[in-house]
Each structure stands twice: as C-alpha cells, then as structure tokens.
C-alpha cells in the first residue's frame, strides 16, 4: 500500500513544515507532492532533505528567481505537474481552475488531481477524477493541515498540524 503525502501553501512557516516532515518520516510515507507557495529556499531544502521521491509546482507567492539547482530529491515543475504513481495518473498545480480545465480537456485520463491556493482543505469528484486540496501548512486564514492519500484506494486522510 503506497502512501502519498500532499502539502501546500507553506508560506515559509518552517515550524509547521518541520512537524509535517517529521510525521511523513515517522509514518513511512512513500511519496510527497507540494502544490506550491513554498516561498523560501530553507523550506525547499527541508522538503528536499526528506530523501523520498518528491514533486512540486510553483505557486503565486513563490519566488521564481530562487536557485533550486541544489535540490536532489524533489522535481520542481514551473506551473503544472503530471506523474504516474502506483498505476495512478496524477496531475497537480497550484490553482484549482487549472486542474479542472485539464480534467475537462482530458476526460478519463487522470484518477487524482491536486491543488492548493485557497488554503481550504477540500475533496471532490469532478468528471470522474478525485480532486484534493490538502489545505495549508502556513496557518493562514484556516487551521494548518496536510493530506495523506492511500494510492490503492485514493482515500485521503486530513492531518491537523496543530495536533502533532
């Protein structure tokens, strides 16, 4: 049973990010996707230090000028990522409207779509694809959360960071 951690909207909150990464490590999560707004090089480096296969996209608050060339364990897409894990086609982007457009333009192609931006934890089925927003790590506007997804069942568990 492969497990995917999903984080978003860190906005440089290193204390919360460290809690999330400790959880991911202690629960032996297999993969990580970040859907943007990491915001600083220290946060990028902490994610990279996980040493598990990881992917990310930039968000609207990210500094596109940061030199991320030293990152070894995380592949960073500029705006949109597409990968296959455990025979599941997954797309991810910072923006919910972009994810929905890709689903609409590619019917029955994706089983899972991930986004951030709103800071609101959210799950829905849209045209046969499960869409998940893990909330935000930053603790901005809404309580800080992230998600763990069982890639066999696509069942998501929302983790409340303040309870860690």
C-alpha positions as CSV (number, residue, x, y, z in Angstrom):
1,X,0.0,0.0,0.0
2,X,1.8,3.1,-1.2
3,X,1.1,6.4,0.5
4,X,1.3,9.9,-0.8
5,X,1.8,13.0,1.3
6,X,0.3,16.2,-0.1
7,X,1.3,19.7,1.2
8,X,0.6,23.2,0.0
9,X,0.9,26.8,0.9
10,X,3.8,26.7,3.3
11,X,4.5,30.4,3.0
12,X,7.8,30.0,4.8
13,X,6.3,28.5,8.1
14,X,9.3,26.3,8.9
15,X,8.0,25.3,12.3
16,X,4.8,23.7,10.8
17,X,6.7,22.3,7.9
18,X,9.1,20.5,10.3
19,X,6.1,19.0,12.1
20,X,4.7,17.8,8.7
21,X,8.0,16.3,7.6
22,X,8.5,14.5,10.9
23,X,5.1,13.0,10.5
24,X,5.8,11.9,6.9
25,X,9.1,10.3,8.0
26,X,7.7,8.6,11.1
27,X,4.7,7.2,9.2
28,X,6.9,6.0,6.3
29,X,5.1,7.9,3.6
30,X,6.4,6.8,0.2
31,X,6.0,10.0,-1.9
32,X,5.4,13.7,-1.5
33,X,3.7,16.3,-3.7
34,X,3.7,20.0,-2.9
35,X,1.2,22.2,-4.7
36,X,3.0,25.5,-4.3
37,X,3.7,28.6,-2.3
38,X,6.8,27.2,-0.5
39,X,8.2,30.7,-0.6
40,X,11.8,30.4,0.6
41,X,14.9,28.3,0.0
42,X,15.0,27.0,3.6
43,X,11.6,25.4,3.1
44,X,12.6,24.0,-0.3
45,X,15.7,22.5,1.3
46,X,13.8,20.9,4.2
47,X,11.4,19.2,1.7
48,X,14.4,18.0,-0.3
49,X,16.0,16.6,2.8
50,X,13.2,14.0,3.1
51,X,15.0,11.8,0.6
52,X,11.8,10.3,-0.7
53,X,10.6,10.9,-4.3
54,X,9.0,14.3,-4.3
55,X,7.5,16.7,-6.8
56,X,6.3,20.3,-6.6
57,X,5.0,23.2,-8.6
58,X,5.4,26.9,-8.0
59,X,2.5,28.9,-6.6
60,X,1.7,32.6,-7.0
61,X,3.7,33.5,-3.9
62,X,6.8,31.6,-4.9
63,X,10.0,33.4,-5.9
64,X,10.7,32.0,-9.4
65,X,14.2,33.5,-9.2
66,X,15.4,31.2,-6.4
67,X,18.2,28.9,-7.4
68,X,16.8,25.4,-6.8
69,X,19.6,23.6,-8.7
70,X,21.0,22.1,-5.4
71,X,17.8,20.2,-4.8
72,X,18.4,16.5,-5.4
73,X,15.2,14.6,-4.2
74,X,12.5,16.9,-5.5
75,X,11.5,17.7,-9.1
76,X,10.0,21.1,-9.4
77,X,7.6,21.9,-12.2
78,X,7.1,25.6,-13.0
79,X,3.3,25.5,-13.3
80,X,1.9,22.1,-13.8
81,X,3.0,18.5,-13.0
82,X,1.9,15.2,-14.3
83,X,3.2,11.8,-12.9
84,X,2.1,8.2,-12.5
85,X,2.4,6.5,-9.1
86,X,1.1,3.1,-8.3
87,X,-0.6,3.0,-11.7
88,X,-2.5,6.2,-10.9
89,X,-2.2,9.1,-13.3
90,X,-1.9,12.3,-11.1
91,X,-1.9,15.9,-12.1
92,X,-1.1,18.8,-9.8
93,X,-1.0,22.5,-10.0
94,X,-1.3,25.4,-7.6
95,X,-4.7,26.6,-9.0
96,X,-8.0,24.7,-8.8
97,X,-9.3,26.2,-12.0
98,X,-6.3,25.0,-14.0
99,X,-6.7,21.4,-12.6
100,X,-10.4,21.4,-13.6
101,X,-9.6,22.6,-17.1
102,X,-7.1,19.8,-17.6
103,X,-9.6,17.3,-16.4
104,X,-12.3,18.6,-18.7
105,X,-9.9,18.7,-21.6
106,X,-8.6,15.2,-21.0
107,X,-11.7,13.1,-19.9
108,X,-10.9,9.8,-18.1
109,X,-7.2,10.4,-18.2
110,X,-6.5,11.2,-14.5
111,X,-7.5,9.4,-11.4
112,X,-6.2,12.1,-9.0
113,X,-5.8,15.8,-9.2
114,X,-4.1,18.0,-6.5
115,X,-4.1,21.7,-6.0
116,X,-3.6,24.4,-3.3
117,X,-4.0,28.2,-3.4
118,X,-7.3,28.6,-1.4
119,X,-5.8,27.3,1.8
120,X,-9.1,25.4,2.3
121,X,-8.9,21.6,2.7
122,X,-11.2,20.2,0.0
123,X,-12.1,17.0,-1.7
124,X,-14.5,16.4,-4.6
125,X,-15.1,14.2,-7.6
126,X,-15.1,16.1,-10.8
127,X,-15.8,14.3,-14.1
128,X,-14.6,11.0,-12.7
129,X,-11.4,12.4,-11.1
130,X,-10.8,12.8,-7.4
131,X,-9.6,16.4,-6.7
132,X,-7.9,17.1,-3.3
133,X,-6.7,20.4,-1.8
134,X,-4.7,19.5,1.4
135,X,-5.3,22.9,2.9
136,X,-2.3,24.9,4.1
137,X,0.8,24.4,6.2
138,X,1.2,28.1,6.9
139,X,-1.7,28.5,9.3
140,X,-3.0,31.4,7.2
141,X,-6.8,32.1,7.2
142,X,-7.5,28.4,8.1
143,X,-6.1,25.9,10.5
144,X,-2.9,24.2,9.2
145,X,-3.4,20.9,7.5
146,X,-2.0,18.4,5.0
147,X,-3.2,15.2,3.5
148,X,-2.1,11.6,3.2
149,X,-3.6,9.6,0.3
150,X,-3.7,5.8,0.0
151,X,-2.8,5.3,-3.6
152,X,-4.6,2.0,-3.8
153,X,-8.0,3.3,-2.7
154,X,-7.5,7.1,-3.2
155,X,-8.9,7.6,0.2
156,X,-7.5,10.8,1.8
157,X,-6.8,11.5,5.4
158,X,-6.6,15.1,6.5
159,X,-4.0,15.7,9.2
160,X,-4.4,18.6,11.6
161,X,-0.9,20.1,12.1
162,X,-1.8,21.7,15.4
163,X,-2.5,18.2,16.8
164,X,1.0,17.0,16.0
